[in-house]
Every structure is written in C-alpha cells, then in structure tokens.
C-alpha cells in the first residue's frame, strides 16, 4: 500500500500552540509532528482508522 502525504493547515488557540511547543521541545520533535501524532492517535481511539481499513478489505 502506497501512502501519499497531504499537507493540511489547522488553527489552534495560543494556549494549545504553547502546549504543543512545550511538548515538542521536551520530545525533541517538531511541533507539527506532535500535532500530527496526536491527531492520528485520536482517530485511532475513535475507531475511525480501523473502520477505514476494514472497508478496504
């Protein structure tokens, strides 16, 4: 399975931006990477990723 990267833009409050910045620095990652990982984890927790993959099969 070949995945294509798509870029999106999100708007967050300054408080969320500050939190993302602090977490990113602590983890040694880019802020955008932390935000992406959080979004993917939430989609997984909600079962949306599993549902999408099962529809492919």
VOVEX-945914 format. One record per atom (N, C-alpha, C): z, x, y; residue in one letter; residue number from 0; atom name. Coordinates in nm, 4 decimals, decimal comma, padded with zeros to 6 digits. Layout:
+----------+----------+----------+------+-----+------+
|        w |        u |        v | rest |  nr | atom |
+----------+----------+----------+------+-----+------+
|        Z |        X |        Y |    A | NUM |   CA |
...
+----------+----------+----------+------+-----+------+
end
This chain:
+----------+----------+----------+------+-----+------+
|        w |        u |        v | rest |  nr | atom |
+----------+----------+----------+------+-----+------+
|  00,0000 |  00,0840 | -00,1178 |    X |   0 |    N |
|  00,0000 |  00,0000 |  00,0000 |    X |   0 |   CA |
|  00,0000 |  00,0886 |  00,1242 |    X |   0 |    C |
| -00,0985 |  00,0704 |  00,2087 |    X |   1 |    N |
| -00,1102 |  00,1476 |  00,3315 |    X |   1 |   CA |
| -00,0518 |  00,0656 |  00,4454 |    X |   1 |    C |
|  00,0410 |  00,1265 |  00,5178 |    X |   2 |    N |
|  00,1003 |  00,0555 |  00,6313 |    X |   2 |   CA |
|  00,0455 |  00,1133 |  00,7606 |    X |   2 |    C |
|  00,0191 |  00,0262 |  00,8522 |    X |   3 |    N |
| -00,0307 |  00,0652 |  00,9834 |    X |   3 |   CA |
|  00,0826 |  00,0525 |  01,0837 |    X |   3 |    C |
|  00,0977 |  00,1505 |  01,1693 |    X |   4 |    N |
|  00,2016 |  00,1453 |  01,2720 |    X |   4 |   CA |
|  00,1520 |  00,0659 |  01,3912 |    X |   4 |    C |
|  00,2342 | -00,0257 |  01,4345 |    X |   5 |    N |
|  00,2056 | -00,1065 |  01,5524 |    X |   5 |   CA |
|  00,3176 | -00,0822 |  01,6523 |    X |   5 |    C |
|  00,2833 | -00,0667 |  01,7758 |    X |   6 |    N |
|  00,3832 | -00,0430 |  01,8789 |    X |   6 |   CA |
|  00,4141 | -00,1743 |  01,9499 |    X |   6 |    C |
|  00,5432 | -00,2008 |  01,9703 |    X |   7 |    N |
|  00,5839 | -00,3192 |  02,0453 |    X |   7 |   CA |
|  00,6769 | -00,2764 |  02,1584 |    X |   7 |    C |
|  00,6945 | -00,3643 |  02,2514 |    X |   8 |    N |
|  00,7854 | -00,3370 |  02,3630 |    X |   8 |   CA |
|  00,8898 | -00,4475 |  02,3656 |    X |   8 |    C |
|  01,0169 | -00,4093 |  02,3788 |    X |   9 |    N |
|  01,1241 | -00,5080 |  02,3870 |    X |   9 |   CA |
|  01,2028 | -00,4845 |  02,5150 |    X |   9 |    C |
|  01,2658 | -00,5901 |  02,5625 |    X |  10 |    N |
|  01,3514 | -00,5811 |  02,6797 |    X |  10 |   CA |
|  01,4933 | -00,6121 |  02,6364 |    X |  10 |    C |
|  01,5858 | -00,5241 |  02,6714 |    X |  11 |    N |
|  01,7271 | -00,5428 |  02,6374 |    X |  11 |   CA |
|  01,8101 | -00,5294 |  02,7645 |    X |  11 |    C |
|  01,9317 | -00,5784 |  02,7577 |    X |  12 |    N |
|  02,0221 | -00,5650 |  02,8726 |    X |  12 |   CA |
|  02,0618 | -00,4183 |  02,8896 |    X |  12 |    C |
|  02,1133 | -00,3862 |  03,0053 |    X |  13 |    N |
|  02,1553 | -00,2480 |  03,0305 |    X |  13 |   CA |
|  02,2700 | -00,2076 |  02,9384 |    X |  13 |    C |
|  02,3549 | -00,3045 |  02,8999 |    X |  14 |    N |
|  02,4657 | -00,2749 |  02,8083 |    X |  14 |   CA |
|  02,4132 | -00,2364 |  02,6697 |    X |  14 |    C |
|  02,3133 | -00,3089 |  02,6220 |    X |  15 |    N |
|  02,2538 | -00,2773 |  02,4913 |    X |  15 |   CA |
|  02,1825 | -00,1426 |  02,4989 |    X |  15 |    C |
|  02,1145 | -00,1178 |  02,6084 |    X |  16 |    N |
|  02,0470 |  00,0107 |  02,6269 |    X |  16 |   CA |
|  02,1478 |  00,1249 |  02,6230 |    X |  16 |    C |
|  02,2608 |  00,1066 |  02,6888 |    X |  17 |    N |
|  02,3658 |  00,2092 |  02,6884 |    X |  17 |   CA |
|  02,4172 |  00,2335 |  02,5466 |    X |  17 |    C |
|  02,4402 |  00,1250 |  02,4729 |    X |  18 |    N |
|  02,4876 |  00,1378 |  02,3346 |    X |  18 |   CA |
|  02,3858 |  00,2106 |  02,2474 |    X |  18 |    C |
|  02,2593 |  00,1726 |  02,2600 |    X |  19 |    N |
|  02,1533 |  00,2391 |  02,1831 |    X |  19 |   CA |
|  02,1478 |  00,3881 |  02,2166 |    X |  19 |    C |
|  02,1630 |  00,4195 |  02,3439 |    X |  20 |    N |
|  02,1606 |  00,5594 |  02,3888 |    X |  20 |   CA |
|  02,2751 |  00,6388 |  02,3266 |    X |  20 |    C |
|  02,3953 |  00,5814 |  02,3274 |    X |  21 |    N |
|  02,5124 |  00,6494 |  02,2717 |    X |  21 |   CA |
|  02,4982 |  00,6697 |  02,1208 |    X |  21 |    C |
|  02,4540 |  00,5665 |  02,0512 |    X |  22 |    N |
|  02,4367 |  00,5764 |  01,9060 |    X |  22 |   CA |
|  02,3282 |  00,6775 |  01,8728 |    X |  22 |    C |
|  02,2191 |  00,6739 |  01,9470 |    X |  23 |    N |
|  02,1094 |  00,7669 |  01,9228 |    X |  23 |   CA |
|  02,1557 |  00,9116 |  01,9401 |    X |  23 |    C |
|  02,2311 |  00,9374 |  02,0455 |    X |  24 |    N |
|  02,2811 |  01,0732 |  02,0681 |    X |  24 |   CA |
|  02,3736 |  01,1170 |  01,9551 |    X |  24 |    C |
|  02,4606 |  01,0251 |  01,9126 |    X |  25 |    N |
|  02,5549 |  01,0578 |  01,8056 |    X |  25 |   CA |
|  02,4818 |  01,0883 |  01,6743 |    X |  25 |    C |
|  02,3743 |  01,0143 |  01,6478 |    X |  26 |    N |
|  02,2984 |  01,0331 |  01,5242 |    X |  26 |   CA |
|  02,1908 |  01,1410 |  01,5355 |    X |  26 |    C |
|  02,1648 |  01,1867 |  01,6571 |    X |  27 |    N |
|  02,0599 |  01,2867 |  01,6776 |    X |  27 |   CA |
|  01,9210 |  01,2285 |  01,6589 |    X |  27 |    C |
|  01,9045 |  01,1019 |  01,6973 |    X |  28 |    N |
|  01,7755 |  01,0343 |  01,6831 |    X |  28 |   CA |
|  01,7298 |  00,9835 |  01,8188 |    X |  28 |    C |
|  01,6027 |  00,9439 |  01,8235 |    X |  29 |    N |
|  01,5515 |  00,8805 |  01,9442 |    X |  29 |   CA |
|  01,6050 |  00,7382 |  01,9513 |    X |  29 |    C |
|  01,6238 |  00,6910 |  02,0725 |    X |  30 |    N |
|  01,6731 |  00,5551 |  02,0945 |    X |  30 |   CA |
|  01,5799 |  00,4526 |  02,0299 |    X |  30 |    C |
|  01,4500 |  00,4740 |  02,0405 |    X |  31 |    N |
|  01,3543 |  00,3803 |  01,9823 |    X |  31 |   CA |
|  01,3661 |  00,3751 |  01,8298 |    X |  31 |    C |
|  01,3988 |  00,4878 |  01,7681 |    X |  32 |    N |
|  01,4151 |  00,4931 |  01,6232 |    X |  32 |   CA |
|  01,5376 |  00,4119 |  01,5819 |    X |  32 |    C |
|  01,6457 |  00,4247 |  01,6546 |    X |  33 |    N |
|  01,7674 |  00,3482 |  01,6248 |    X |  33 |   CA |
|  01,7401 |  00,1985 |  01,6386 |    X |  33 |    C |
|  01,6712 |  00,1597 |  01,7449 |    X |  34 |    N |
|  01,6391 |  00,0181 |  01,7659 |    X |  34 |   CA |
|  01,5512 | -00,0342 |  01,6527 |    X |  34 |    C |
|  01,4539 |  00,0440 |  01,6101 |    X |  35 |    N |
|  01,3647 |  00,0028 |  01,5006 |    X |  35 |   CA |
|  01,4418 | -00,0138 |  01,3709 |    X |  35 |    C |
|  01,5290 |  00,0815 |  01,3412 |    X |  36 |    N |
|  01,6077 |  00,0746 |  01,2186 |    X |  36 |   CA |
|  01,7004 | -00,0474 |  01,2193 |    X |  36 |    C |
|  01,7599 | -00,0780 |  01,3333 |    X |  37 |    N |
|  01,8456 | -00,1956 |  01,3442 |    X |  37 |   CA |
|  01,7660 | -00,3242 |  01,3224 |    X |  37 |    C |
|  01,6474 | -00,3311 |  01,3817 |    X |  38 |    N |
|  01,5626 | -00,4494 |  01,3659 |    X |  38 |   CA |
|  01,5213 | -00,4670 |  01,2202 |    X |  38 |    C |
|  01,4797 | -00,3588 |  01,1558 |    X |  39 |    N |
|  01,4393 | -00,3662 |  01,0158 |    X |  39 |   CA |
|  01,5557 | -00,4081 |  00,9270 |    X |  39 |    C |
|  01,6750 | -00,3567 |  00,9544 |    X |  40 |    N |
|  01,7924 | -00,3932 |  00,8750 |    X |  40 |   CA |
|  01,8249 | -00,5409 |  00,8907 |    X |  40 |    C |
|  01,8147 | -00,5924 |  01,0114 |    X |  41 |    N |
|  01,8421 | -00,7347 |  01,0354 |    X |  41 |   CA |
|  01,7401 | -00,8224 |  00,9632 |    X |  41 |    C |
|  01,6140 | -00,7850 |  00,9674 |    X |  42 |    N |
|  01,5110 | -00,8595 |  00,8941 |    X |  42 |   CA |
|  01,5400 | -00,8583 |  00,7445 |    X |  42 |    C |
|  01,5844 | -00,7447 |  00,6938 |    X |  43 |    N |
|  01,6198 | -00,7335 |  00,5519 |    X |  43 |   CA |
|  01,7392 | -00,8234 |  00,5207 |    X |  43 |    C |
|  01,8427 | -00,8186 |  00,6053 |    X |  44 |    N |
|  01,9625 | -00,9006 |  00,5848 |    X |  44 |   CA |
|  01,9302 | -01,0494 |  00,5837 |    X |  44 |    C |
|  01,8353 | -01,0902 |  00,6662 |    X |  45 |    N |
|  01,7973 | -01,2310 |  00,6733 |    X |  45 |   CA |
|  01,7054 | -01,2732 |  00,5589 |    X |  45 |    C |
|  01,6649 | -01,1777 |  00,4770 |    X |  46 |    N |
|  01,5784 | -01,2086 |  00,3640 |    X |  46 |   CA |
|  01,4315 | -01,2214 |  00,4002 |    X |  46 |    C |
|  01,3964 | -01,1922 |  00,5236 |    X |  47 |    N |
|  01,2580 | -01,2090 |  00,5671 |    X |  47 |   CA |
|  01,1652 | -01,1049 |  00,5064 |    X |  47 |    C |
|  01,2140 | -00,9834 |  00,4890 |    X |  48 |    N |
|  01,1312 | -00,8788 |  00,4295 |    X |  48 |   CA |
|  01,1061 | -00,9098 |  00,2827 |    X |  48 |    C |
|  01,2126 | -00,9461 |  00,2100 |    X |  49 |    N |
|  01,1976 | -00,9782 |  00,0684 |    X |  49 |   CA |
|  01,1011 | -01,0959 |  00,0497 |    X |  49 |    C |
|  01,1137 | -01,1974 |  00,1345 |    X |  50 |    N |
|  01,0282 | -01,3152 |  00,1261 |    X |  50 |   CA |
|  00,8825 | -01,2758 |  00,1496 |    X |  50 |    C |
|  00,8601 | -01,1952 |  00,2506 |    X |  51 |    N |
|  00,7239 | -01,1499 |  00,2820 |    X |  51 |   CA |
|  00,6635 | -01,0702 |  00,1694 |    X |  51 |    C |
|  00,7438 | -00,9837 |  00,1063 |    X |  52 |    N |
|  00,6923 | -00,9020 | -00,0036 |    X |  52 |   CA |
|  00,6662 | -00,9873 | -00,1277 |    X |  52 |    C |
|  00,7507 | -01,0863 | -00,1530 |    X |  53 |    N |
|  00,7301 | -01,1702 | -00,2716 |    X |  53 |   CA |
|  00,6068 | -01,2574 | -00,2551 |    X |  53 |    C |
|  00,5703 | -01,2935 | -00,1338 |    X |  54 |    N |
|  00,4492 | -01,3724 | -00,1097 |    X |  54 |   CA |
|  00,3229 | -01,2915 | -00,1369 |    X |  54 |    C |
|  00,3326 | -01,1596 | -00,1266 |    X |  55 |    N |
|  00,2191 | -01,0725 | -00,1524 |    X |  55 |   CA |
|  00,1882 | -01,0656 | -00,3029 |    X |  55 |    C |
|  00,2940 | -01,0702 | -00,3833 |    X |  56 |    N |
|  00,2772 | -01,0543 | -00,5286 |    X |  56 |   CA |
|  00,2134 | -01,1696 | -00,5935 |    X |  56 |    C |
+----------+----------+----------+------+-----+------+
end
